């Protein structure tokens, strides 16, 4: 199977603390690859390294057979690396529609057109409305982002990422802080998207991981201690002791 | 989409007021009225420009007086040489506004480009301090220009000339300044609602999100900074022609602070609010100085009260209010 995103021997230390310790893993075309691990395992650091917010000490990140290690975050984004953030990062003053319009509009890095108003571009509007509907926010397109509920903001993050037609999605705890009902809706949504976009899913909710993931990697103290299918993870003793807890 | 367009309504009311007010005031017999309104409109041009980057981009420039002074000094110095018959790098010079003003604006754009490029390497408090530092450099440079009057400033013997408008007529100068202000506000309004403006505002609201949409922040912020510098420089040019006198005071940090105070007073990120802010600030200054030399004793508390209770300035709440559900 082809690899869309692959991390090879990635390292990052803060002083003496090895936060990312020789991490090698890959996301294959069409799969959901879940990354799990206890708090402080280095998941967020790893994502920052993948997305280019944090430079790596060693190792490489390959995206669609291209070494993107030296590229800055906005260049990686332009290549089609889409993501959601652990704590939502949204423009609160925009309406939902405006925010999603911004996505395809920025595909090439954003326009310097000082006069055309993208809100009046029928093509962009239709496209944005499509993704808003897809993310389950239909009917709320004129709501200001600041007035959205927490779960809706999560959905909007997804719509914003999808509207850019990403080649891979890096989702940093998309269910974090959600109520049970919202969680279920998000899982359903991700299930619908499964197969269309390769995803690297960082998630604490084990039910969600077991429902969604094709493969799972377990990160402990910056090291990937295990990669395998969902069934293999369930049975692996080391994972159980490190993460799932000894019964 | 805004439901009732509060911006258009407010803008029209302001425009009518600014067209009629000086006529009415002068009719009452007070001839200080026209200069007062000229100062208000010139300041308004500067603070609308500053609002473009502070209000929409959160780029808090504490050095915009440098562009104000550069615009003014450019036309004053060129006029000085022209009238003295000196060659300027082999050029006989000119008094035509159509030649001098674009040159002065170009100088402001270049200064804005260089300083913006360096300052935008930083964020937040560092950005405030670095713009302040550059403005202080410009200030001390102007003070040290003994040939151009140093501390005392430079007189402009004649105003610039324009084909149709007689700048020596204070009424013409006023309505020209007002016309430029109207065009500039409309231009800024276009920018804010444009593709460019959307990205620029997105960067303020969530830089991480904007970067993940593929946006390289620097070119957007730098473009806005340069546009803002040009607008403020235009105000400086008008000021030189109004006062026929430029001094290093135009570049002091106190002047930059005044601009910032006016923007905040009027309402950040509204374009029109700062115009009301300029009218209130300069109007109050005028009234209070008649009453006491220590007018800041009253102005200070007024500013504090507005900052405390009118959280979004004079027009902020109203202009931003009608925008969303």
Contacts between the chains, C-beta under 8 A, distances in Angstrom:
chain1	res1	chain2	res2	distance
A	51	B	212	7.0
A	53	B	208	7.5
A	72	B	216	7.9
A	73	B	211	4.9
A	73	B	212	6.9
A	74	B	211	4.8
A	74	B	212	7.8
A	74	B	214	5.4
A	74	B	215	5.7
A	74	B	216	4.9
A	74	B	217	7.8
A	75	B	214	7.9
A	77	B	211	6.7
A	77	B	212	5.0
A	77	B	213	6.3
A	77	B	214	4.3
A	78	B	214	4.0
A	82	B	212	7.6
A	83	B	212	5.8
A	85	B	208	6.7
A	85	B	209	7.5
A	89	B	206	4.7
A	89	B	208	4.6
A	89	B	209	4.2
A	89	B	212	7.5
A	90	B	205	7.7
A	90	B	206	5.9
A	90	B	209	6.0
A	91	B	201	7.2
A	91	B	202	4.9
A	91	B	205	3.6
A	91	B	206	5.1
A	91	B	209	6.4
A	91	B	210	7.7
A	92	B	205	5.9
A	92	B	206	7.8
A	93	B	201	7.2
A	93	B	205	5.7
A	94	B	201	7.9
A	94	B	202	7.3
A	94	B	205	7.2
A	95	B	324	6.2
A	95	B	325	8.0
A	98	B	198	7.1
A	101	B	198	7.8
A	102	B	198	5.9
A	102	B	199	7.2
A	102	B	202	5.8
A	102	B	213	6.4
A	103	B	213	5.9
A	105	B	195	5.9
A	105	B	198	7.1
A	105	B	199	7.7
A	106	B	199	6.3
A	106	B	210	7.5
A	106	B	213	4.0
A	106	B	214	5.2
A	106	B	215	5.5
A	107	B	214	6.3
A	108	B	214	7.2
A	109	B	214	5.2
A	109	B	215	6.3
A	109	B	216	6.0
A	110	B	195	7.3
A	110	B	196	7.6
A	110	B	199	4.2
A	110	B	213	7.6
A	110	B	214	7.1
A	110	B	215	4.7
A	110	B	216	7.8
A	110	B	220	6.6
A	111	B	195	3.9
A	111	B	196	6.3
A	111	B	199	7.4
A	112	B	195	7.7
A	112	B	196	5.3
A	112	B	219	7.6
A	112	B	220	7.9
A	112	B	223	6.7
A	113	B	194	5.8
A	113	B	195	4.5
A	113	B	196	6.0
A	114	B	190	6.4
A	114	B	191	5.1
A	114	B	194	5.0
A	114	B	196	5.1
A	114	B	197	7.6
A	115	B	190	5.3
A	115	B	194	5.6
A	116	B	194	6.0
A	116	B	195	5.8
A	117	B	193	4.8
A	117	B	194	6.1
A	117	B	195	7.7
A	118	B	194	7.8
A	118	B	195	5.0
A	118	B	198	6.0
A	119	B	1	7.2
A	119	B	193	7.4
A	142	B	1	7.9
A	142	B	324	7.6
A	142	B	325	5.7
A	143	B	324	7.8
A	143	B	325	5.8
A	144	B	324	4.1
A	144	B	325	6.5
A	147	B	324	7.7
A	147	B	325	7.3
A	160	B	209	7.4
A	160	B	213	7.6
A	164	B	213	6.7
A	164	B	214	7.5
